[in-house]
């Protein structure tokens, strides 16, 4: 066990020494890895936050039910009764056409113009908060409300949100494909760097083999090298993600405040960074493993 | 008594070539000093490679401590090689590491580190007269010193067999005698020493056995006169 541990410590200290000695080359390759990993991570964070935003907005969405202009008091009471009995409705409010006009006049810049109209153009309306915001449930509720006597139109406010959410879903899938391609590129880049390192240490490998080094002894420094590239690249990716998110939030927060929103980009720092480091270290290890395995087949 | 190294009708042929060794048979006992002689291309290096399990025979049997080299698994070869100290004509030193680090390499491979390793490295360097140059880079040493450094690396892990392939080939006679005397010293403490060389006329002492090769065949096998 001590022997095994000694060899790992030796390999790691050898690699760290080499990385320090060639710090500029190390920094360059790690920066490539870091930025390459940061790009899909950042897009993922943006899409994930937008998804959360859409879900939040959808939760607040409501159904607007407009009555016929000719609807009388008994029709309104009848609809009100049916809405009360409907199990799919959480809550609803009634706004009479008179109140709606008053609100319109109060909120409009052209209040004089609206006040001068000889008749009220607005209908009586119910604003309904459904129990479920699932697309199918909303569609069913919309159909059942349209069938009520005296109802002119039923508008589901979250329709555009559904479209946006579908687009975001496609975006999420695209990120995985894009991320996968970038990971493949990283494996190729790191693998190539490791192959160059193998060529640089060709004599050392040859001598080590001749004096009794096992395959794992020869592989170990290169596996540590690839993993180190991955880990340092991962740290750069985490920092890049944090920095870009921070700078992005400086502007986005101000913009969101103008729309009475508290939206900002956020992510679970611990799990995201841990995940990114695990992915980048794995990519580095895999790239080194492939490089050394392929090179071993041609006797280094 | 079982021999330490036994060759029985060993033939070695590389792809698309004639036999490099043909029907070679001999035995080396533990603690012997053996010279392998012959002209360039006679098969001396191939014979040493077969002993060190760097190559495997095409036909015949090579036994090292009763282990058949042809039947050893690839994964076990490194452990067999650790029993040998190998010395090459071109030294095969690592020129990006200093003398100390070069000699340390076999110990690192064996997982020996720290004080124990440093002690053994310095003892090996002292034995070949290079202790004062432990921090120097090999490129700054003379040819003879580089070969002595290679010998220090070969003996640091206390091998039971020392194999040297033309260790004095690039050295003048003074350095060559120094190197040969070092081999004699190791032989005297019980190490089996096998040295390949063009001719034995410049050797400062007689070996226990001379294996003379010519065009891949063993011409002379026995105790020298």
Contacts between the chains, C-beta under 8 A, distances in Angstrom:
chain1	res1	chain2	res2	distance
A	2	B	111	7.9
A	3	B	111	3.6
A	4	B	111	7.4
A	6	B	111	4.9
A	6	B	112	7.9
A	6	B	113	4.9
A	7	B	108	7.6
A	7	B	111	5.4
A	9	B	113	7.7
A	10	B	108	5.6
A	10	B	113	6.4
A	203	B	92	7.3
A	203	B	94	6.3
A	203	B	95	7.8
A	204	B	94	5.5
A	206	B	92	7.2
A	207	B	92	5.1
A	207	B	93	7.9
A	207	B	94	6.4
A	207	B	105	7.0
A	208	B	105	6.8
A	208	B	109	6.5
A	209	B	78	7.6
A	210	B	52	7.6
A	210	B	54	6.8
A	210	B	81	7.0
A	210	B	86	5.6
A	210	B	92	7.1
A	211	B	81	6.6
A	211	B	82	7.5
A	211	B	86	6.3
A	211	B	105	6.8
A	211	B	106	5.0
A	211	B	109	6.4
A	211	B	153	7.6
A	211	B	154	8.0
A	211	B	157	8.0
A	212	B	78	4.6
A	212	B	79	6.8
A	212	B	80	7.9
A	212	B	81	4.0
A	212	B	82	3.7
A	212	B	84	7.9
A	212	B	106	7.1
A	212	B	109	5.6
A	212	B	110	7.7
A	213	B	78	6.0
A	213	B	109	4.7
A	214	B	75	7.5
A	214	B	78	4.6
A	214	B	79	7.8
A	214	B	109	8.0
A	215	B	75	7.7
A	215	B	78	7.9
A	217	B	78	7.9
A	217	B	109	5.9
